[in-house]
Amino acid sequence: EVQLVESGGGLVQAGGSLRLSCAASGFPFDDYAIGWFRQAPGKEREGVSCINNSDGSTYYADSVKGRFTISSDNAKNTVYLQMNSLKPEDTAVYYCAGDWDRSKAYYSGEYYLKDRLELADFGSWGQGTQVTVSS
């Protein structure tokens, strides 16, 4: 059974940092792409960042580029989202999601991950972790 469990959320002041974790089990971690999404009350879900464990490529939404860093520890089957310089508008429930890497030689890297994130093309989702940034 595929399982994704997020942790690390909490309350932080603007300008602060948090590191979210997504612990994965039940699938071949090295062959999966993992994405982070967020949803604030009354707003649509937004794709934040994505990593392809097959080749290590990453993608960031413009809203978090330069502030957030996604990484993967294949030995621990865990993906991290390091969030720095947090802003009140980063307040949301953060979800991780995973699915098979389906990249091709002619369709891979940042553009492939951007499409997957924008389409929310992931079959397995975690339960979410709340991040609240106070002003």
C-alpha positions in Angstrom: 0.0 0.0 0.0 1.4 3.4 -1.0 1.6 5.7 1.9 2.8 9.3 2.1 2.9 11.0 5.5 3.7 14.7 5.9 5.2 16.2 9.1 7.0 19.4 10.2 4.2 21.9 9.9 3.6 24.5 12.5 3.3 28.2 13.4 6.2 30.5 12.5 6.7 34.2 12.3 7.2 35.9 8.9 10.8 35.6 7.8 11.2 32.3 9.7 11.8 28.8 8.4 10.2 25.4 8.5 11.2 22.0 7.0 8.5 19.7 5.9 9.0 16.0 5.5 7.2 13.5 3.4 7.9 9.9 4.5 7.0 7.4 1.8 6.4 3.7 1.8 4.9 1.0 -0.3 6.4 1.8 -3.6 9.9 2.0 -5.3 10.9 5.4 -4.1 13.7 5.8 -6.6 11.3 5.5 -9.5 8.8 8.1 -8.3 8.2 11.8 -8.7 7.1 13.5 -5.5 5.4 16.9 -5.5 4.4 19.4 -2.8 1.1 21.2 -3.0 -0.6 23.7 -0.8 -4.2 24.9 -0.3 -5.2 27.9 1.7 -8.8 28.4 2.9 -11.0 29.6 0.1 -8.2 29.2 -2.5 -7.4 26.6 -5.1 -4.8 24.1 -4.6 -1.4 25.2 -5.8 1.6 23.1 -6.9 4.7 24.3 -5.0 7.6 22.1 -6.0 8.4 18.7 -7.4 11.4 16.4 -7.5 12.0 13.4 -9.8 13.8 10.7 -7.8 14.8 9.0 -11.0 17.1 11.7 -12.1 17.1 14.3 -9.3 15.5 17.1 -11.4 13.5 19.7 -9.6 10.9 22.4 -10.3 9.6 25.3 -8.3 6.6 27.5 -8.7 7.5 31.2 -9.2 5.8 32.0 -5.9 8.4 30.0 -3.9 11.5 30.1 -6.1 14.5 31.2 -4.3 12.9 30.6 -0.9 12.0 26.9 -0.9 14.3 24.0 -1.5 13.1 20.4 -2.3 15.4 17.5 -1.6 15.2 13.7 -1.4 16.9 11.2 0.9 16.6 7.9 -0.9 18.1 6.0 2.0 15.2 7.3 4.2 12.5 7.3 1.5 11.8 10.9 2.5 11.4 14.1 0.6 11.9 17.4 2.3 10.7 20.9 1.6 12.9 23.5 3.3 11.0 26.7 3.5 12.9 29.9 4.2 11.8 33.6 4.3 8.3 32.5 5.0 5.5 35.0 4.3 1.9 35.1 5.6 0.7 34.2 2.2 2.5 30.9 2.5 0.0 29.9 5.1 -1.8 26.8 3.9 -2.2 23.0 4.4 0.8 21.4 2.6 0.4 18.1 0.9 2.9 15.8 -0.7 1.9 13.5 -3.6 3.7 10.8 -5.5 3.5 8.7 -8.6 5.6 6.9 -11.1 8.2 8.8 -13.1 6.9 8.8 -16.7 9.5 11.0 -18.2 11.0 10.3 -21.6 14.3 11.1 -23.1 12.5 13.9 -25.1 10.3 15.0 -22.2 12.0 15.3 -18.9 13.5 17.7 -16.4 12.0 20.9 -15.3 9.4 21.1 -18.1 8.1 17.6 -17.4 7.8 18.3 -13.7 6.1 21.6 -14.3 3.4 19.9 -16.3 2.9 17.2 -13.7 2.7 19.8 -10.9 0.2 22.0 -12.9 -1.9 19.0 -13.7 -1.6 17.6 -10.2 -0.8 14.4 -12.0 -0.2 12.2 -8.9 -2.1 9.2 -7.8 -1.2 9.0 -4.2 -1.6 11.8 -1.6 -0.7 12.4 2.0 -3.1 13.8 4.6 -1.5 17.2 4.8 0.3 19.3 7.4 -0.7 22.9 8.4 1.7 25.7 8.0 0.8 29.0 9.5 2.9 32.1 9.1 2.1 35.1 11.3 2.8 38.7 10.4 
